[in-house]
Each structure stands twice: as C-alpha cells, then as structure tokens.
C-alpha cells in the first residue's frame, strides 16, 4: 500500500501521485479531496503497457461538489496521476494506492 498527501490553493495541474513504471503495471487508487468540511472521494483503476497509461475513474461520491479533475500520464519512467483543482480554496488531497507488481 502507498500513501501520498498534497495540500494546494493552485488551480493548475499538479502531480498528485506517481510510481515506477518498471516495478508496477497498475493498480487501484482512492483519492479523497477535502475542502473545509466537504469531501470529494473517487476511485481509479490504472494500467499501463510501458507505452500507454490508461485509467478509469468511477465510484465518485461528494458531500457538495467535485473539487478536481484527474488525469494520468506515463513519462520519464513514472506513471503519474495529476489533479487540477477547480478553485483557489485550500484543498487537501489524500491518496491511498494498491499497486500491482510488474
């Protein structure tokens, strides 16, 4: 299991979580975004073949609204998950990942 935390007020795309593409071929990621008392929780399944990284975001639940968009990219030997928050209000992102060894 892997964890990561990011707190930001930016609305630009940022690396939220990454892993070594040679060590892991994919996995399941749960992302919790907290803004004040509200939460946006989503689950992603990700997989790559060394060239292409694919993801499906599902099982999203919110207490008010979605706080960010998520995207994935395979670059420089890493599989990366990016988040783009929708507001400059401080948002804390917590990631819990279960990765599959290559």
N, C-alpha and C positions, 0 to 999 in steps of 0.2 A: 504494500500500500504506500502511496505517496501523497504528500500534502503540500499545498502552497497557499500563500495569502498575499493579496495586493490591495492596498487602500489608495484610492485616487480621486482627484477632482477634475481630471482631464477628460475631454470628450474625444480624444484621438485614440486610434488603435494602439493597443499595448499588448505585449506578451504576457499572458496570464499563467501559462504552464508550458513546459517543454520536456521532452525526453529523448534519449539517444535512439536514433532510428535503427542502429545496428543491433542494439540489445533487446529492443521491444518492437513487436509488429503491430501493436494496437492495444485497445483496452476500453474500459468503461470509466467515464469521468462524471462526477457530480459537482456542479458549480452552484454555490449559494452566494447571491449578491444581497447585501444588507444596506439599506439606506434609512437611517433613523430607526423607526420601529417596524418598517416594512421589509419584506423579503421577496426575492425572485429566485426560485430554485429550478434548475434544469439538469437533465441527464443527457450525456452524449456518448455514442458508440463511435470509436475511431479505429481506422485500419489503414495500413499502407503496404505497398509492394516494393519500396525502395525508390520509386519514381513518383507515384501519386499517393497523396494522403486524402482520404475520404472520411466524412463524418455525417452522422445523423443526429440531430437534436430532437429529443422527444421528452415526454413526461414533464412538461413545464407546468409549474404552479406558482402563483403570485398572491400576495396579500393586497396588492394595489395595482401594479402595472409591471411590465417587463422593463428592466433597467439598462439592458445592454444587448448588443448583437454579438454573436460569436462566429469566428471563422477559424480555419485551420490551414497550415502551410508547411510543406516539407522543405527545409532549407539548411544548408551548412551542416548536414549530418544530424539535424534535430527535427523532430515532429513538434510543431508549435501550435498552441491554441491562443488566439488573440481575442481580446474583448474590446468593444467600442461602447463606452458608457453613453447614455443619452442626455446627461445633464452634468453640470459642474458641481452639483451637490456631492459631498463626500460619500463614496460608496466603497464598502469593503467586500472583496471577493475572496471566497474560500474554496479551494479545490481539493477534492478527495478522489484519487485515481487508483484504479486497479488495472495494472498493465500486464500484457501477455508477452512472455519472453519469446524472442525470435527463434 
